[in-house]
Amino acid sequence: MSEILRDLTKSSTSEQGEKYFSFQIKGWTNFDPMDKTLARIADSIEQGGGFLTLMEVVKVEDNLASIGDEEVRECFANILAAKRLLHNVHGLPKKLIEELRSALNTEEEEAGVRKKTVASVASSPTNHEPGSRVASAPASQESGSRARPWP
C-alpha cells in the first residue's frame, strides 16, 4: 500500500511542474474542415491541402489551479486522474476494475452516436459572422452532466 502512496506523491509532484498553454490556430484549406477531426485536418494540411497562417500562444499557466476556465481545468484534472489510475491500476480492487472496464465499453458504444450528432451540428446555421461557421460540441442530454471536449 505504501508503494501506491509513493507513486501518487511522485505523480502529483510531476503534475505540478507542467505548464498549460492556451493557443489559437488560423489557416486555409482547400476542403471544408467542419466535419473533420483536428487530426484529419492536420494530416490533410501536411499532404498539401492547406496551410497555417497563424499559431499564437495566448496565455501560459504554470499550474492547473491557475487555469481560469473551470471546464478546461476539470478536463485536465480528469486526464491527470486517469493517468494516475492507469499507473496504479494493479493496486485497485477487482470490482472497481470491472466497473471501469464496463464504463469504457459503454463510452465506446456511445461514441458513434456522438460523432453523428457532431456532424449535424457542424452543418447547422449559426449567428456568427457572415460566411463563417463555428462547430461546437452537442449539449449533453443528461441533466447535470458537464460537456466533454470535442471531438
N, CA, C and O atoms as a GROMACS GRO file, in nm:
protein
  604
    1MET      N    1   0.081  -0.120   0.000
    1MET     CA    2   0.000   0.000   0.000
    1MET      C    3   0.085   0.126   0.000
    1MET      O    4   0.051   0.224  -0.066
    2SER      N    5   0.197   0.125   0.073
    2SER     CA    6   0.283   0.243   0.077
    2SER      C    7   0.343   0.271  -0.060
    2SER      O    8   0.374   0.386  -0.091
    3GLU      N    9   0.361   0.166  -0.142
    3GLU     CA   10   0.413   0.185  -0.277
    3GLU      C   11   0.315   0.269  -0.360
    3GLU      O   12   0.358   0.355  -0.437
    4ILE      N   13   0.186   0.244  -0.346
    4ILE     CA   14   0.084   0.320  -0.418
    4ILE      C   15   0.089   0.466  -0.374
    4ILE      O   16   0.081   0.556  -0.458
    5LEU      N   17   0.101   0.491  -0.245
    5LEU     CA   18   0.108   0.629  -0.196
    5LEU      C   19   0.232   0.699  -0.249
    5LEU      O   20   0.225   0.817  -0.284
    6ARG      N   21   0.345   0.629  -0.255
    6ARG     CA   22   0.467   0.689  -0.311
    6ARG      C   23   0.446   0.725  -0.456
    6ARG      O   24   0.485   0.833  -0.500
    7ASP      N   25   0.382   0.633  -0.534
    7ASP     CA   26   0.354   0.660  -0.674
    7ASP      C   27   0.264   0.782  -0.690
    7ASP      O   28   0.287   0.865  -0.778
    8LEU      N   29   0.161   0.792  -0.606
    8LEU     CA   30   0.071   0.906  -0.613
    8LEU      C   31   0.144   1.036  -0.581
    8LEU      O   32   0.119   1.138  -0.645
    9THR      N   33   0.233   1.033  -0.484
    9THR     CA   34   0.309   1.152  -0.448
    9THR      C   35   0.400   1.193  -0.563
    9THR      O   36   0.407   1.310  -0.598
   10LYS      N   37   0.470   1.096  -0.622
   10LYS     CA   38   0.557   1.126  -0.737
   10LYS      C   39   0.474   1.185  -0.850
   10LYS      O   40   0.513   1.284  -0.912
   11SER      N   41   0.359   1.124  -0.878
   11SER     CA   42   0.271   1.169  -0.985
   11SER      C   43   0.224   1.312  -0.961
   11SER      O   44   0.226   1.394  -1.052
   12SER      N   45   0.181   1.342  -0.838
   12SER     CA   46   0.133   1.476  -0.806
   12SER      C   47   0.244   1.578  -0.820
   12SER      O   48   0.221   1.689  -0.866
   13THR      N   49   0.366   1.541  -0.779
   13THR     CA   50   0.479   1.633  -0.788
   13THR      C   51   0.512   1.663  -0.934
   13THR      O   52   0.539   1.778  -0.968
   14SER      N   53   0.509   1.561  -1.021
   14SER     CA   54   0.540   1.585  -1.162
   14SER      C   55   0.430   1.668  -1.229
   14SER      O   56   0.459   1.745  -1.320
   15GLU      N   57   0.305   1.653  -1.185
   15GLU     CA   58   0.196   1.731  -1.243
   15GLU      C   59   0.212   1.879  -1.210
   15GLU      O   60   0.175   1.964  -1.291
   16GLN      N   61   0.267   1.910  -1.093
   16GLN     CA   62   0.284   2.049  -1.054
   16GLN      C   63   0.386   2.120  -1.143
   16GLN      O   64   0.381   2.242  -1.153
   17GLY      N   65   0.476   2.046  -1.207
   17GLY     CA   66   0.576   2.106  -1.293
   17GLY      C   67   0.527   2.132  -1.434
   17GLY      O   68   0.597   2.195  -1.513
   18GLU      N   69   0.408   2.085  -1.468
   18GLU     CA   70   0.356   2.104  -1.603
   18GLU      C   71   0.309   2.246  -1.625
   18GLU      O   72   0.261   2.312  -1.533
   19LYS      N   73   0.324   2.293  -1.749
   19LYS     CA   74   0.268   2.422  -1.788
   19LYS      C   75   0.150   2.395  -1.881
   19LYS      O   76   0.144   2.292  -1.947
   20TYR      N   77   0.058   2.490  -1.883
   20TYR     CA   78  -0.062   2.476  -1.965
   20TYR      C   79  -0.069   2.596  -2.058
   20TYR      O   80  -0.052   2.710  -2.015
   21PHE      N   81  -0.095   2.570  -2.187
   21PHE     CA   82  -0.091   2.673  -2.289
   21PHE      C   83  -0.227   2.688  -2.356
   21PHE      O   84  -0.286   2.590  -2.402
   22SER      N   85  -0.275   2.811  -2.361
   22SER     CA   86  -0.394   2.843  -2.439
   22SER      C   87  -0.342   2.898  -2.572
   22SER      O   88  -0.257   2.986  -2.574
   23PHE      N   89  -0.393   2.845  -2.682
   23PHE     CA   90  -0.341   2.889  -2.811
   23PHE      C   91  -0.452   2.899  -2.915
   23PHE      O   92  -0.562   2.846  -2.897
   24GLN      N   93  -0.420   2.968  -3.022
   24GLN     CA   94  -0.511   2.981  -3.136
   24GLN      C   95  -0.436   2.945  -3.263
   24GLN      O   96  -0.316   2.972  -3.277
   25ILE      N   97  -0.507   2.883  -3.355
   25ILE     CA   98  -0.451   2.848  -3.485
   25ILE      C   99  -0.545   2.900  -3.592
   25ILE      O  100  -0.667   2.884  -3.582
   26LYS      N  101  -0.489   2.962  -3.694
   26LYS     CA  102  -0.567   3.004  -3.811
   26LYS      C  103  -0.501   2.944  -3.934
   26LYS      O  104  -0.380   2.924  -3.937
   27GLY      N  105  -0.580   2.916  -4.034
   27GLY     CA  106  -0.526   2.860  -4.156
   27GLY      C  107  -0.627   2.859  -4.268
   27GLY      O  108  -0.742   2.898  -4.252
   28TRP      N  109  -0.581   2.812  -4.382
   28TRP     CA  110  -0.664   2.796  -4.502
   28TRP      C  111  -0.651   2.654  -4.552
   28TRP      O  112  -0.543   2.595  -4.546
   29THR      N  113  -0.762   2.600  -4.602
   29THR     CA  114  -0.759   2.467  -4.662
   29THR      C  115  -0.837   2.470  -4.793
   29THR      O  116  -0.916   2.561  -4.817
   30ASN      N  117  -0.812   2.370  -4.876
   30ASN     CA  118  -0.890   2.358  -4.999
   30ASN      C  119  -0.999   2.252  -4.984
   30ASN      O  120  -1.044   2.192  -5.082
   31PHE      N  121  -1.042   2.230  -4.858
   31PHE     CA  122  -1.151   2.138  -4.825
   31PHE      C  123  -1.227   2.197  -4.707
   31PHE      O  124  -1.174   2.282  -4.635
   32ASP      N  125  -1.350   2.152  -4.688
   32ASP     CA  126  -1.430   2.200  -4.576
   32ASP      C  127  -1.387   2.126  -4.448
   32ASP      O  128  -1.408   2.005  -4.439
   33PRO      N  129  -1.328   2.196  -4.351
   33PRO     CA  130  -1.278   2.130  -4.232
   33PRO      C  131  -1.384   2.104  -4.124
   33PRO      O  132  -1.354   2.039  -4.024
   34MET      N  133  -1.504   2.153  -4.141
   34MET     CA  134  -1.605   2.149  -4.035
   34MET      C  135  -1.647   2.010  -3.992
   34MET      O  136  -1.685   1.990  -3.877
   35ASP      N  137  -1.641   1.913  -4.080
   35ASP     CA  138  -1.685   1.779  -4.042
   35ASP      C  139  -1.566   1.684  -4.018
   35ASP      O  140  -1.583   1.562  -4.018
   36LYS      N  141  -1.447   1.741  -3.997
   36LYS     CA  142  -1.328   1.660  -3.978
   36LYS      C  143  -1.270   1.680  -3.838
   36LYS      O  144  -1.287   1.785  -3.777
   37THR      N  145  -1.201   1.579  -3.788
   37THR     CA  146  -1.131   1.592  -3.660
   37THR      C  147  -1.005   1.675  -3.683
   37THR      O  148  -0.959   1.691  -3.796
   38LEU      N  149  -0.950   1.726  -3.575
   38LEU     CA  150  -0.827   1.804  -3.585
   38LEU      C  151  -0.715   1.720  -3.644
   38LEU      O  152  -0.636   1.770  -3.724
   39ALA      N  153  -0.708   1.593  -3.609
   39ALA     CA  154  -0.604   1.505  -3.662
   39ALA      C  155  -0.617   1.490  -3.814
   39ALA      O  156  -0.516   1.491  -3.885
   40ARG      N  157  -0.739   1.478  -3.864
   40ARG     CA  158  -0.759   1.465  -4.011
   40ARG      C  159  -0.727   1.596  -4.082
   40ARG      O  160  -0.673   1.596  -4.193
   41ILE      N  161  -0.761   1.708  -4.018
   41ILE     CA  162  -0.728   1.839  -4.077
   41ILE      C  163  -0.577   1.854  -4.086
   41ILE      O  164  -0.524   1.893  -4.190
   42ALA      N  165  -0.506   1.823  -3.976
   42ALA     CA  166  -0.360   1.834  -3.974
   42ALA      C  167  -0.297   1.744  -4.080
   42ALA      O  168  -0.205   1.785  -4.150
   43ASP      N  169  -0.347   1.621  -4.091
   43ASP     CA  170  -0.294   1.528  -4.190
   43ASP      C  171  -0.316   1.582  -4.332
   43ASP      O  172  -0.226   1.573  -4.416
   44SER      N  173  -0.434   1.636  -4.358
   44SER     CA  174  -0.463   1.690  -4.491
   44SER      C  175  -0.374   1.810  -4.521
   44SER      O  176  -0.328   1.827  -4.634
   45ILE      N  177  -0.349   1.894  -4.421
   45ILE     CA  178  -0.260   2.009  -4.440
   45ILE      C  179  -0.119   1.961  -4.470
   45ILE      O  180  -0.052   2.016  -4.557
   46GLU      N  181  -0.073   1.860  -4.398
   46GLU     CA  182   0.061   1.805  -4.423
   46GLU      C  183   0.072   1.746  -4.563
   46GLU      O  184   0.182   1.743  -4.620
   47GLN      N  185  -0.038   1.699  -4.618
   47GLN     CA  186  -0.039   1.642  -4.752
   47GLN      C  187  -0.056   1.748  -4.861
   47GLN      O  188  -0.066   1.714  -4.979
   48GLY      N  189  -0.058   1.876  -4.822
   48GLY     CA  190  -0.067   1.984  -4.921
   48GLY      C  191  -0.206   2.040  -4.939
   48GLY      O  192  -0.229   2.117  -5.033
   49GLY      N  193  -0.300   2.003  -4.854
   49GLY     CA  194  -0.438   2.050  -4.867
   49GLY      C  195  -0.465   2.182  -4.797
   49GLY      O  196  -0.581   2.222  -4.784
   50GLY      N  197  -0.362   2.249  -4.751
   50GLY     CA  198  -0.382   2.377  -4.684
   50GLY      C  199  -0.255   2.420  -4.614
   50GLY      O  200  -0.150   2.357  -4.628
   51PHE      N  201  -0.265   2.529  -4.538
   51PHE     CA  202  -0.150   2.578  -4.463
   51PHE      C  203  -0.198   2.663  -4.347
   51PHE      O  204  -0.310   2.714  -4.347
   52LEU      N  205  -0.111   2.677  -4.248
   52LEU     CA  206  -0.142   2.760  -4.132
   52LEU      C  207  -0.092   2.902  -4.158
   52LEU      O  208   0.016   2.923  -4.212
   53THR      N  209  -0.173   2.999  -4.117
   53THR     CA  210  -0.133   3.138  -4.132
   53THR      C  211  -0.096   3.200  -3.998
   53THR      O  212  -0.029   3.304  -3.995
   54LEU      N  213  -0.137   3.139  -3.887
   54LEU     CA  214  -0.108   3.193  -3.756
   54LEU      C  215  -0.116   3.083  -3.651
   54LEU      O  216  -0.209   3.002  -3.651
   55MET      N  217  -0.019   3.081  -3.564
   55MET     CA  218  -0.024   2.997  -3.445
   55MET      C  219   0.025   3.085  -3.332
   55MET      O  220   0.141   3.127  -3.330
   56GLU      N  221  -0.064   3.113  -3.239
   56GLU     CA  222  -0.036   3.209  -3.134
   56GLU      C  223  -0.064   3.150  -2.997
   56GLU      O  224  -0.172   3.096  -2.973
   57VAL      N  225   0.033   3.161  -2.906
   57VAL     CA  226   0.011   3.125  -2.767
   57VAL      C  227  -0.049   3.247  -2.701
   57VAL      O  228   0.013   3.353  -2.695
   58VAL      N  229  -0.170   3.232  -2.651
   58VAL     CA  230  -0.245   3.343  -2.593
   58VAL      C  231  -0.215   3.359  -2.445
   58VAL      O  232  -0.206   3.471  -2.395
   59LYS      N  233  -0.198   3.246  -2.375
   59LYS     CA  234  -0.178   3.251  -2.231
   59LYS      C  235  -0.104   3.126  -2.186
   59LYS      O  236  -0.122   3.018  -2.242
   60VAL      N  237  -0.019   3.141  -2.084
   60VAL     CA  238   0.053   3.029  -2.026
   60VAL      C  239   0.027   3.030  -1.876
   60VAL      O  240   0.041   3.132  -1.810
   61GLU      N  241  -0.010   2.913  -1.824
   61GLU     CA  242  -0.032   2.899  -1.680
   61GLU      C  243   0.069   2.797  -1.626
   61GLU      O  244   0.096   2.696  -1.691
   62ASP      N  245   0.125   2.825  -1.510
   62ASP     CA  246   0.227   2.739  -1.451
   62ASP      C  247   0.172   2.617  -1.380
   62ASP      O  248   0.246   2.522  -1.353
   63ASN      N  249   0.042   2.619  -1.349
   63ASN     CA  250  -0.016   2.502  -1.282
   63ASN      C  251  -0.165   2.494  -1.314
   63ASN      O  252  -0.226   2.590  -1.361
   64LEU      N  253  -0.220   2.380  -1.288
   64LEU     CA  254  -0.360   2.351  -1.320
   64LEU      C  255  -0.455   2.446  -1.249
   64LEU      O  256  -0.554   2.491  -1.308
   65ALA      N  257  -0.428   2.478  -1.123
   65ALA     CA  258  -0.517   2.565  -1.046
   65ALA      C  259  -0.525   2.706  -1.102
   65ALA      O  260  -0.620   2.778  -1.074
   66SER      N  261  -0.427   2.747  -1.182
   66SER     CA  262  -0.425   2.882  -1.237
   66SER      C  263  -0.512   2.898  -1.362
   66SER      O  264  -0.536   3.010  -1.407
   67ILE      N  265  -0.559   2.787  -1.418
   67ILE     CA  266  -0.643   2.795  -1.538
   67ILE      C  267  -0.778   2.853  -1.498
   67ILE      O  268  -0.846   2.798  -1.412
   68GLY      N  269  -0.816   2.963  -1.561
   68GLY     CA  270  -0.938   3.034  -1.525
   68GLY      C  271  -1.067   2.967  -1.571
   68GLY      O  272  -1.171   2.988  -1.509
   69ASP      N  273  -1.062   2.889  -1.677
   69ASP     CA  274  -1.181   2.823  -1.731
   69ASP      C  275  -1.205   2.694  -1.654
   69ASP      O  276  -1.128   2.599  -1.664
   70GLU      N  277  -1.314   2.691  -1.577
   70GLU     CA  278  -1.344   2.576  -1.490
   70GLU      C  279  -1.357   2.446  -1.569
   70GLU      O  280  -1.309   2.342  -1.525
   71GLU      N  281  -1.420   2.453  -1.685
   71GLU     CA  282  -1.440   2.332  -1.765
   71GLU      C  283  -1.307   2.277  -1.816
   71GLU      O  284  -1.285   2.156  -1.814
   72VAL      N  285  -1.220   2.364  -1.862
   72VAL     CA  286  -1.088   2.322  -1.909
   72VAL      C  287  -1.007   2.264  -1.793
   72VAL      O  288  -0.945   2.159  -1.807
   73ARG      N  289  -1.010   2.332  -1.679
   73ARG     CA  290  -0.938   2.285  -1.560
   73ARG      C  291  -0.988   2.146  -1.520
   73ARG      O  292  -0.908   2.058  -1.488
   74GLU      N  293  -1.120   2.125  -1.524
   74GLU     CA  294  -1.177   1.995  -1.488
   74GLU      C  295  -1.136   1.887  -1.588
   74GLU      O  296  -1.108   1.773  -1.548
   75CYS      N  297  -1.133   1.921  -1.716
   75CYS     CA  298  -1.091   1.822  -1.817
   75CYS      C  299  -0.946   1.779  -1.794
   75CYS      O  300  -0.915   1.660  -1.799
   76PHE      N  301  -0.857   1.877  -1.769
   76PHE     CA  302  -0.717   1.842  -1.740
   76PHE      C  303  -0.708   1.760  -1.612
   76PHE      O  304  -0.631   1.664  -1.606
   77ALA      N  305  -0.785   1.796  -1.510
   77ALA     CA  306  -0.783   1.721  -1.383
   77ALA      C  307  -0.827   1.576  -1.408
   77ALA      O  308  -0.770   1.484  -1.351
   78ASN      N  309  -0.928   1.557  -1.492
   78ASN     CA  310  -0.974   1.422  -1.525
   78ASN      C  311  -0.867   1.343  -1.598
   78ASN      O  312  -0.848   1.224  -1.572
   79ILE      N  313  -0.796   1.408  -1.691
   79ILE     CA  314  -0.689   1.341  -1.765
   79ILE      C  315  -0.578   1.299  -1.669
   79ILE      O  316  -0.528   1.187  -1.676
   80LEU      N  317  -0.540   1.390  -1.579
   80LEU     CA  318  -0.435   1.358  -1.482
   80LEU      C  319  -0.478   1.244  -1.389
   80LEU      O  320  -0.398   1.157  -1.356
   81ALA      N  321  -0.605   1.246  -1.348
   81ALA     CA  322  -0.656   1.139  -1.263
   81ALA      C  323  -0.655   1.005  -1.337
   81ALA      O  324  -0.621   0.902  -1.279
   82ALA      N  325  -0.692   1.007  -1.465
   82ALA     CA  326  -0.692   0.884  -1.544
   82ALA      C  327  -0.549   0.831  -1.560
   82ALA      O  328  -0.528   0.710  -1.554
   83LYS      N  329  -0.452   0.920  -1.579
   83LYS     CA  330  -0.312   0.876  -1.590
   83LYS      C  331  -0.265   0.813  -1.458
   83LYS      O  332  -0.196   0.712  -1.459
   84ARG      N  333  -0.303   0.875  -1.346
   84ARG     CA  334  -0.267   0.817  -1.215
   84ARG      C  335  -0.332   0.680  -1.200
   84ARG      O  336  -0.269   0.586  -1.151
   85LEU      N  337  -0.457   0.670  -1.242
   85LEU     CA  338  -0.530   0.544  -1.233
   85LEU      C  339  -0.462   0.435  -1.316
   85LEU      O  340  -0.443   0.323  -1.270
   86LEU      N  341  -0.424   0.469  -1.439
   86LEU     CA  342  -0.356   0.372  -1.525
   86LEU      C  343  -0.223   0.329  -1.465
   86LEU      O  344  -0.186   0.212  -1.472
   87HIS      N  345  -0.154   0.423  -1.407
   87HIS     CA  346  -0.023   0.393  -1.348
   87HIS      C  347  -0.037   0.300  -1.228
   87HIS      O  348   0.054   0.223  -1.199
   88ASN      N  349  -0.151   0.308  -1.158
   88ASN     CA  350  -0.170   0.232  -1.034
   88ASN      C  351  -0.282   0.129  -1.044
   88ASN      O  352  -0.332   0.083  -0.941
   89VAL      N  353  -0.322   0.091  -1.165
   89VAL     CA  354  -0.435   0.001  -1.183
   89VAL      C  355  -0.414  -0.133  -1.112
   89VAL      O  356  -0.510  -0.196  -1.068
   90HIS      N  357  -0.290  -0.176  -1.102
   90HIS     CA  358  -0.262  -0.306  -1.040
   90HIS      C  359  -0.301  -0.310  -0.892
   90HIS      O  360  -0.317  -0.418  -0.836
   91GLY      N  361  -0.315  -0.195  -0.828
   91GLY     CA  362  -0.349  -0.191  -0.687
   91GLY      C  363  -0.497  -0.171  -0.659
   91GLY      O  364  -0.538  -0.161  -0.543
   92LEU      N  365  -0.578  -0.164  -0.764
   92LEU     CA  366  -0.722  -0.139  -0.745
   92LEU      C  367  -0.797  -0.269  -0.716
   92LEU      O  368  -0.755  -0.376  -0.760
   93PRO      N  369  -0.908  -0.259  -0.644
   93PRO     CA  370  -0.993  -0.378  -0.623
   93PRO      C  371  -1.050  -0.427  -0.756
   93PRO      O  372  -1.081  -0.346  -0.844
   94LYS      N  373  -1.063  -0.557  -0.770
   94LYS     CA  374  -1.111  -0.616  -0.896
   94LYS      C  375  -1.249  -0.564  -0.935
   94LYS      O  376  -1.276  -0.544  -1.054
   95LYS      N  377  -1.336  -0.543  -0.838
   95LYS     CA  378  -1.471  -0.492  -0.866
   95LYS      C  379  -1.464  -0.355  -0.933
   95LYS      O  380  -1.537  -0.328  -1.028
   96LEU      N  381  -1.376  -0.269  -0.883
   96LEU     CA  382  -1.360  -0.136  -0.942
   96LEU      C  383  -1.304  -0.145  -1.083
   96LEU      O  384  -1.345  -0.069  -1.171
   97ILE      N  385  -1.211  -0.235  -1.105
   97ILE     CA  386  -1.155  -0.254  -1.240
   97ILE      C  387  -1.265  -0.298  -1.335
   97ILE      O  388  -1.271  -0.250  -1.449
   98GLU      N  389  -1.352  -0.387  -1.291
   98GLU     CA  390  -1.465  -0.433  -1.375
   98GLU      C  391  -1.559  -0.317  -1.407
   98GLU      O  392  -1.606  -0.305  -1.520
   99GLU      N  393  -1.587  -0.231  -1.309
   99GLU     CA  394  -1.673  -0.116  -1.331
   99GLU      C  395  -1.610  -0.019  -1.431
   99GLU      O  396  -1.680   0.035  -1.517
  100LEU      N  397  -1.481   0.004  -1.419
  100LEU     CA  398  -1.411   0.090  -1.514
  100LEU      C  399  -1.417   0.032  -1.655
  100LEU      O  400  -1.442   0.104  -1.752
  101ARG      N  401  -1.393  -0.098  -1.666
  101ARG     CA  402  -1.397  -0.163  -1.797
  101ARG      C  403  -1.536  -0.150  -1.860
  101ARG      O  404  -1.549  -0.123  -1.979
  102SER      N  405  -1.638  -0.169  -1.779
  102SER     CA  406  -1.776  -0.156  -1.827
  102SER      C  407  -1.805  -0.014  -1.873
  102SER      O  408  -1.868   0.007  -1.977
  103ALA      N  409  -1.760   0.083  -1.795
  103ALA     CA  410  -1.782   0.224  -1.832
  103ALA      C  411  -1.712   0.258  -1.963
  103ALA      O  412  -1.768   0.329  -2.046
  104LEU      N  413  -1.590   0.208  -1.982
  104LEU     CA  414  -1.517   0.234  -2.107
  104LEU      C  415  -1.586   0.167  -2.226
  104LEU      O  416  -1.592   0.226  -2.334
  105ASN      N  417  -1.638   0.048  -2.208
  105ASN     CA  418  -1.709  -0.020  -2.317
  105ASN      C  419  -1.835   0.056  -2.354
  105ASN      O  420  -1.868   0.069  -2.472
  106THR      N  421  -1.907   0.108  -2.254
  106THR     CA  422  -2.027   0.187  -2.280
  106THR      C  423  -1.991   0.314  -2.356
  106THR      O  424  -2.061   0.354  -2.448
  107GLU      N  425  -1.882   0.378  -2.316
  107GLU     CA  426  -1.836   0.501  -2.381
  107GLU      C  427  -1.805   0.476  -2.528
  107GLU      O  428  -1.839   0.558  -2.613
  108GLU      N  429  -1.740   0.363  -2.560
  108GLU     CA  430  -1.709   0.329  -2.699
  108GLU      C  431  -1.836   0.315  -2.782
  108GLU      O  432  -1.842   0.361  -2.895
  109GLU      N  433  -1.938   0.251  -2.724
  109GLU     CA  434  -2.064   0.231  -2.795
  109GLU      C  435  -2.133   0.365  -2.823
  109GLU      O  436  -2.192   0.384  -2.929
  110GLU      N  437  -2.127   0.456  -2.725
  110GLU     CA  438  -2.193   0.586  -2.740
  110GLU      C  439  -2.115   0.680  -2.830
  110GLU      O  440  -2.172   0.776  -2.880
  111ALA      N  441  -1.986   0.655  -2.851
  111ALA     CA  442  -1.903   0.744  -2.931
  111ALA      C  443  -1.955   0.756  -3.074
  111ALA      O  444  -1.951   0.864  -3.132
  112GLY      N  445  -2.002   0.648  -3.131
  112GLY     CA  446  -2.056   0.651  -3.266
  112GLY      C  447  -2.176   0.743  -3.276
  112GLY      O  448  -2.191   0.814  -3.376
  113VAL      N  449  -2.263   0.743  -3.176
  113VAL     CA  450  -2.381   0.830  -3.174
  113VAL      C  451  -2.339   0.976  -3.165
  113VAL      O  452  -2.394   1.060  -3.235
  114ARG      N  453  -2.240   1.007  -3.079
  114ARG     CA  454  -2.192   1.145  -3.063
  114ARG      C  455  -2.131   1.197  -3.192
  114ARG      O  456  -2.153   1.313  -3.228
  115LYS      N  457  -2.054   1.114  -3.263
  115LYS     CA  458  -1.991   1.158  -3.388
  115LYS      C  459  -2.097   1.199  -3.490
  115LYS      O  460  -2.080   1.298  -3.561
  116LYS      N  461  -2.206   1.124  -3.498
  116LYS     CA  462  -2.313   1.158  -3.591
  116LYS      C  463  -2.377   1.291  -3.552
  116LYS      O  464  -2.409   1.372  -3.638
  117THR      N  465  -2.396   1.314  -3.422
  117THR     CA  466  -2.456   1.438  -3.373
  117THR      C  467  -2.365   1.556  -3.403
  117THR      O  468  -2.413   1.662  -3.443
  118VAL      N  469  -2.234   1.540  -3.383
  118VAL     CA  470  -2.138   1.647  -3.409
  118VAL      C  471  -2.142   1.687  -3.556
  118VAL      O  472  -2.138   1.806  -3.588
  119ALA      N  473  -2.151   1.590  -3.645
  119ALA     CA  474  -2.156   1.621  -3.788
  119ALA      C  475  -2.279   1.704  -3.821
  119ALA      O  476  -2.271   1.795  -3.904
  120SER      N  477  -2.393   1.676  -3.760
  120SER     CA  478  -2.513   1.752  -3.789
  120SER      C  479  -2.505   1.891  -3.728
  120SER      O  480  -2.558   1.986  -3.786
  121VAL      N  481  -2.441   1.907  -3.612
  121VAL     CA  482  -2.424   2.039  -3.551
  121VAL      C  483  -2.331   2.124  -3.637
  121VAL      O  484  -2.354   2.244  -3.653
  122ALA      N  485  -2.227   2.064  -3.692
  122ALA     CA  486  -2.130   2.138  -3.772
  122ALA      C  487  -2.193   2.196  -3.898
  122ALA      O  488  -2.148   2.300  -3.946
  123SER      N  489  -2.294   2.133  -3.952
  123SER     CA  490  -2.355   2.183  -4.074
  123SER      C  491  -2.476   2.272  -4.049
  123SER      O  492  -2.535   2.323  -4.145
  124SER      N  493  -2.516   2.292  -3.923
  124SER     CA  494  -2.631   2.377  -3.895
  124SER      C  495  -2.592   2.524  -3.898
  124SER      O  496  -2.476   2.556  -3.870
  125PRO      N  497  -2.686   2.616  -3.933
  125PRO     CA  498  -2.653   2.757  -3.940
  125PRO      C  499  -2.626   2.816  -3.802
  125PRO      O  500  -2.679   2.768  -3.702
  126THR      N  501  -2.541   2.921  -3.798
  126THR     CA  502  -2.508   2.989  -3.673
  126THR      C  503  -2.532   3.138  -3.690
  126THR      O  504  -2.557   3.186  -3.800
  127ASN      N  505  -2.524   3.211  -3.580
  127ASN     CA  506  -2.541   3.356  -3.583
  127ASN      C  507  -2.408   3.428  -3.575
  127ASN      O  508  -2.402   3.536  -3.517
  128HIS      N  509  -2.302   3.372  -3.631
  128HIS     CA  510  -2.171   3.435  -3.628
  128HIS      C  511  -2.153   3.519  -3.754
  128HIS      O  512  -2.249   3.547  -3.825
  129GLU      N  513  -2.029   3.559  -3.780
  129GLU     CA  514  -2.001   3.642  -3.897
  129GLU      C  515  -2.054   3.577  -4.024
  129GLU      O  516  -2.056   3.455  -4.036
  130PRO      N  517  -2.099   3.659  -4.121
  130PRO     CA  518  -2.145   3.602  -4.247
  130PRO      C  519  -2.034   3.519  -4.311
  130PRO      O  520  -1.919   3.562  -4.318
  131GLY      N  521  -2.069   3.401  -4.355
  131GLY     CA  522  -1.973   3.315  -4.423
  131GLY      C  523  -1.889   3.231  -4.328
  131GLY      O  524  -1.815   3.145  -4.374
  132SER      N  525  -1.899   3.254  -4.199
  132SER     CA  526  -1.820   3.173  -4.107
  132SER      C  527  -1.908   3.071  -4.038
  132SER      O  528  -2.029   3.093  -4.022
  133ARG      N  529  -1.848   2.961  -3.999
  133ARG     CA  530  -1.919   2.857  -3.926
  133ARG      C  531  -1.834   2.818  -3.808
  133ARG      O  532  -1.712   2.804  -3.820
  134VAL      N  533  -1.896   2.800  -3.696
  134VAL     CA  534  -1.827   2.758  -3.576
  134VAL      C  535  -1.892   2.630  -3.528
  134VAL      O  536  -2.013   2.625  -3.506
  135ALA      N  537  -1.812   2.526  -3.511
  135ALA     CA  538  -1.865   2.400  -3.462
  135ALA      C  539  -1.847   2.394  -3.312
  135ALA      O  540  -1.748   2.443  -3.258
  136SER      N  541  -1.943   2.334  -3.247
  136SER     CA  542  -1.929   2.314  -3.103
  136SER      C  543  -1.982   2.178  -3.068
  136SER      O  544  -2.055   2.116  -3.145
  137ALA      N  545  -1.944   2.132  -2.951
  137ALA     CA  546  -1.990   2.001  -2.907
  137ALA      C  547  -2.138   2.006  -2.877
  137ALA      O  548  -2.186   2.108  -2.828
  138PRO      N  549  -2.211   1.899  -2.904
  138PRO     CA  550  -2.353   1.897  -2.872
  138PRO      C  551  -2.373   1.900  -2.722
  138PRO      O  552  -2.292   1.845  -2.646
  139ALA      N  553  -2.480   1.962  -2.678
  139ALA     CA  554  -2.510   1.966  -2.535
  139ALA      C  555  -2.545   1.827  -2.488
  139ALA      O  556  -2.609   1.750  -2.560
  140SER      N  557  -2.506   1.794  -2.368
  140SER     CA  558  -2.536   1.663  -2.312
  140SER      C  559  -2.686   1.653  -2.286
  140SER      O  560  -2.749   1.751  -2.248
  141GLN      N  561  -2.740   1.536  -2.306
  141GLN     CA  562  -2.882   1.517  -2.284
  141GLN      C  563  -2.914   1.479  -2.141
  141GLN      O  564  -3.031   1.479  -2.102
  142GLU      N  565  -2.811   1.448  -2.061
  142GLU     CA  566  -2.834   1.415  -1.921
  142GLU      C  567  -2.829   1.543  -1.840
  142GLU      O  568  -2.736   1.623  -1.856
  143SER      N  569  -2.927   1.564  -1.754
  143SER     CA  570  -2.926   1.684  -1.673
  143SER      C  571  -2.815   1.676  -1.571
  143SER      O  572  -2.790   1.571  -1.511
  144GLY      N  573  -2.747   1.789  -1.551
  144GLY     CA  574  -2.641   1.797  -1.453
  144GLY      C  575  -2.506   1.746  -1.503
  144GLY      O  576  -2.408   1.758  -1.430
  145SER      N  577  -2.497   1.691  -1.623
  145SER     CA  578  -2.368   1.644  -1.669
  145SER      C  579  -2.294   1.757  -1.739
  145SER      O  580  -2.355   1.851  -1.788
  146ARG      N  581  -2.163   1.746  -1.743
  146ARG     CA  582  -2.078   1.850  -1.800
  146ARG      C  583  -2.044   1.816  -1.943
  146ARG      O  584  -2.039   1.699  -1.982
  147ALA      N  585  -2.021   1.919  -2.022
  147ALA     CA  586  -1.982   1.900  -2.161
  147ALA      C  587  -1.847   1.834  -2.167
  147ALA      O  588  -1.764   1.854  -2.078
  148ARG      N  589  -1.822   1.756  -2.268
  148ARG     CA  590  -1.694   1.689  -2.288
  148ARG      C  591  -1.618   1.760  -2.399
  148ARG      O  592  -1.680   1.827  -2.482
  149PRO      N  593  -1.485   1.747  -2.401
  149PRO     CA  594  -1.408   1.808  -2.509
  149PRO      C  595  -1.454   1.753  -2.643
  149PRO      O  596  -1.491   1.636  -2.652
  150TRP      N  597  -1.452   1.836  -2.745
  150TRP     CA  598  -1.497   1.792  -2.875
  150TRP      C  599  -1.382   1.790  -2.970
  150TRP      O  600  -1.295   1.877  -2.957
  151PRO      N  601  -1.371   1.702  -3.064
  151PRO     CA  602  -1.449   1.581  -3.084
  151PRO      C  603  -1.398   1.468  -3.002
  151PRO      O  604  -1.454   1.358  -3.008
   0.00000   0.00000   0.00000
